């Protein structure tokens, strides 16, 4: 039966419908507001850059001296600003501070911290990171991003069409800006691992968009040859048919990343996993949203501007109006489906109410007893 199956099967057959493309103005408004917030935060609040980008010093302290909070306090008491502190494994703490170029000052800080915990200053190692290294990482990442987007655009134009390429690139840029906005709003530290994570989420986001677009292309192939549905309706059906797949793919991808972030970095204290896990978790979540509620609506908005699809949409609307008018003007029918007032109906009514043929008497009349046959009377017999 048509109603059988779960929600995924009903969405695939078109029996259930989530009107994504039809409400594209709503999704564009949501995306626009989110973009304004993200860009505003990046413009006025900025980013919390790691020492790899703004320069600084890194100190490795044995974890046997006490808690991470006590180590951070010791560096603060030594007169240096602590940027971040994290646990690496179960043997040492990594403390990142402001940039100190004076070698004597670096030695003095190490000695003060060592005196606080009664350890040899040689047990505390330090290194300085200049801003040039972070600049090189950023430059290489931007070059990789440009090359990636150029290759993706060429592939999508060859595999689909230029409108799908534009919609996919717009979706990828939305992922990057919104993920960056979250980092700016919350104040997460930006490290080289974060930059690598940004490039990683682009591949995941592109994969989901290509799957949806492949179904859109299948549903809309030769759509102008019939007047049953418009391009946005066929594209919306494709989104519904891949909706559960997109959600399941996103959940399956987010679960291990969430484990990496919350268990590895949170519970086990593997601080080196936090930077990569955080950007992957945020970016993949945003990618699931953009692949469903942004990429295909952008594609539909570009396609409906084509003259041939506008003419097709007019034909579909006219056909539906004619069918609706025909349904409202349909004649009434009797029990066997014959239209009332037609020739057959009138003839049947005339025959039903006509008198018997001449020379034929009815056997009985309502309310009267049946007459005996000729030649015989009640109570008498023939001899």
N, C-alpha and C positions, 0 to 999 in steps of 0.2 A: 504494500500500500504506500501511497505517497507520503503519509505522515510518519512512516517508520524510520528508524535510525536516530543517531544522536544529533547534537547541534551541529557538528562538523558536516555530517552528511546532508542535513537540511540546508545549511548554508551553501553547500556545493551544488545542490539541485535547484537552488533559488527559492525554496519554500520558506526559508527564514532570510531576513534581509537587514543588514546594518547599512544605513544610508550614509556612506562615507563620502562618495563623490558628490552626491546631491547636496550635501551640506558643506561643500568646500569653502564657501565664504566664511563659515564659522571657524574651520581649521586654519584658514589663512589669518583670521583675526587673532586666534590663540598664538600662532607662530609669530605673528608680528609683535604682539605684546611681549612675548618671551624674548624675542630678539632685541627689542628696545631696552628691556631690563638688563640683558646680558651686555649689550654694547655700552649702556650707561655705566654699569659697574666697572667694566674694563677701562672706560675713559676716565672716571673720577676716582675709583678705588684702586684700580691697578691690580697687580699680581704680587703674591708673596714669593719672591724668587729665592731659590736656593743659592748657596755660596758658589755653585758652579757658574752662575750667571752674574752675580753681583760681587763676587770675590769674598774670601773669608778664610778662616783657619779651621782645621779639623783636628780634634784631639781624641785619641783612643785611650780609655781608662779601664783598667781591670774591673769587672763587675763584682769582684770579691770585696771591694771597699765599702759597699753598701747599696742603697737604692739609687735609682736614676735621679730622683728628685734631690737627694742629698748631694749628688755630684754636680748637678746644675747649680745648686745653691753655692757650692764651693767655688765654682768658676765666677759666679756673680759677685761673691765676696772678694774675689781676686781683682775685681775691677774691670771685667770684660763682659760685653753683652752677648748672651747666649741666644743664638738663632733657633736652633732645634737640638733636641737630644733624643737618641733612640738606642734600643738594645739590639745588638747584633749577636745572634746566637745566645749562649748562656755564659759567655766568658768576658765580654767587654761592652762598654758603652761608647757610642760615638757622639761627641759633642761638637757642634758647629757654631762658631762664633763670628763676630765681625772681623774684618780683615785687619791684621796687625803685621806691619812690614818690619818693625824694629825687632832684630834678633834678640837683643837684651830683654826687651819687654816680653817676648815669647818665653824665654827661659825663666823670667821672674814669675810668670803666671803658672808655669808647670811646677815650680818649687813651692809656691803657696798652696796649690791644690794637693801636692804630695805631702806637705806638712799637715794639712787638715786630716788626711787619712793615714798618716804615719807610714808612708811607703817611699820607696826610692824614686826620685824624679825620672830615672831612666825607664821606669815601668809605664810612663805616660809618653806616647809617641805623638808627634804633631806634624802637620803638613799645611802648606799655604796653597790656596787655589786662586788664580787670577781670573779676572773677568774675560780675558781673551779666549780661554778654553770654552766657556759657555757660549760666547759669541760664535765660535767655530761650529759648535753643535747646532745652534739655531740656524746658522747659514746652511749647513748641510741638510737639516730637516726641511727647510723651506725649498731647497732645490729638489729634494725627494718628493715633496708634496706637489710641486709644479709638474714634474715628470709623470707622477702617478695620475694626476688629473688629466694630463694631455693624452696619456695612453688609454685611460678609461673612456674619455670622450671619443677617441678614434674607434675604439671597440664598439661602443654603443651605437655610433652612427652607422658602422658597418653591419652590426648585428640587427639593429632595429631601425631607427631613424633619428634625425637630429632633434626632434622634439622630445623624444625619450631621453636622449643624451642630456639635453638642457634640464629636464626634470630631475634626472638622477644626480647631476652635478649640484643642482640647487639643494637637493636633499642632503648630500654629503657636506656642503658648506653649512647648512643648518646644524648638522651634528657637531661640526667643529666649533661653531660660534656658541652654541648653547652649552656644550661641555666646558669651553673656556669660561663662559659666564658663571657657571657653577663654581669653578675654581676661584674665580675672582670674588664672588659673593661670600663664599664660605671661608676663604683664606687658606686653602690648601697650598702647600709648598710646591712650586714648580721646579722639577729636577730633570736631568737628561732622561731618566726613566719615564717621566711624564710625556716628554716629547716623543719617545718611541711608542708609548701607548696611544698617542693621538694618531700616529700613522697606522697602527694596528687596527683601530676601530673603523677606519675607512674601508678596509677589506670586508669586514663583517657587514657593515651597512650596505655596501655595494652588492654583496651576495643576495641579501634579502630583496633589494629593489629589483634586481635582474629577474629573480623568480616571479615576482608579481608582474613585471612588464611582459615576461614571456607568456603568461596567462592572458594578459590584456590583449596582446597581439593575436593570440589564438581566438579569443572571443570576438574580436572586431574585424577579423579578416573577411572581406566581402560584405561588410555590414550595409553598404548602400544598395545592395542587391535585393533587400527586403525591407519592408516598412514596419517590422515588429518592434524594434527597439532603437533607441538613439545610442550614440557613442558613449556618453556618460553613463547610461544604464548598463551597457555591456561591460564597460570598465569597472563599474561598481560591483557587478557580478563576479568579475575576476578577483577583486579585492576580497569579497566574501568567500570565494572558493579557496583562497590562500590564507585567509585570516587565521584560522586555527593553526595552520602550519607555521605562520610567522610568529605567533605567540609561543607555540611549543619550542620552536628553534631558539627564540630569545630566552626562554626560561632555561632550556638545556645549556645555553652558553653562559647565562648569568650564574647558575648554580656553582660551577667550579671556580669562577672568578670570585663569587661571594665567599666561597670557602677559602680561597687564597687570601682574600682581604680580611675577613672577620676572624677566621681561625688562625691562619698563618701569621698575619701581622698583629691581630688583636690579642688573641689568647696565647699564642706561642711566642710572641715578641719578635718575630722575624721582621724587623723594621725595613730591611731592604726590599721586601715584597710589597710594602704599603704603596709606594709611589706608582708602581706599575699596575697593581690590582685596583687602585682607586680610579685611575683614569679609564681603565677597561670597563669597570662596573658602571660608571656614569655614562660613558660613551655608548656602550651597548644598549643601555636602557633608553637613551635618547634615539638611537638608531631604530629600535623597534617602533617607537612612536612615529618617526619621520617616514619610515617605509610604508606604514599603513595609512596615516592621516595627512601626509604631505606630498609624497612623490607622485602618486596616481592622481590626486586632485590637481596638482600643477600640470600634469600631462593632459588631463581632460580640459583644463582651461585653455591650453594652447591649441588643442585639436578642434574645439568647437568654433574657433575663429576661422577655420577653413571654409571657403564658400561651398564646397561640395557637401560638407557635413552640415552646414547651416540649411542648405536646401533639403537634405535628407531629414533633418529634424522637423522641418516644415511639413514634409510629406507624412511623417509619422504622426504628427499632431493632427493633420487633416483626416487621416484614416481613423484615428481614434475618435475624433469628433463625429465622423459619419457613422461609426459603429454605435456610439452612444445615442445618436439621434434615431437610428434604426431600432435600437432596443426600446426606446421610450414610445415609439409609434407602432410597436408590434401588436397585432390584433389578439383579442381573447380567443381561447380555444376551449372546446368541450372536452369530455373525459377521455376520448380517444385521440386527442391532439388535432382534430379538424377545426380550422378557424370558424368561429361562430359568425353566421351571416353569409358564409360561402354557399355555393350551389348545393354541395353535398349535404351540408348541415340543414339547409332549408328543405331539401327533398326528404331527408330522414325525418324531419319534424312533421312534414305533411303526411307521410305514410303512417307515422305513429298515431296521428289523430284522425285518419280517414275512416269512413264507415265500411262495413263488410261489402263484398261484391254482391251485385244483384242476384236474387234467388237463393242466397245463402243466409240462413237464420242462425243467429248465435245459439249455442247450446243452452245457455242460461243467462239470466240477468241477475245482477246483484240484488239480493234480498228476496228472491222468488225461488220456490222449489223447482226442481227439475221435472219437466213434463214426461209422462210415460210414453213409450213408443206407440204408434198407431196400431189399432186392433186389440188393444188390451186395456182394461180398466183396473184400478185397484180393487181388490176384493172379489173379482170375478175371474173365471178361467174359461178357456176355450174348450169346447167339446168336439 
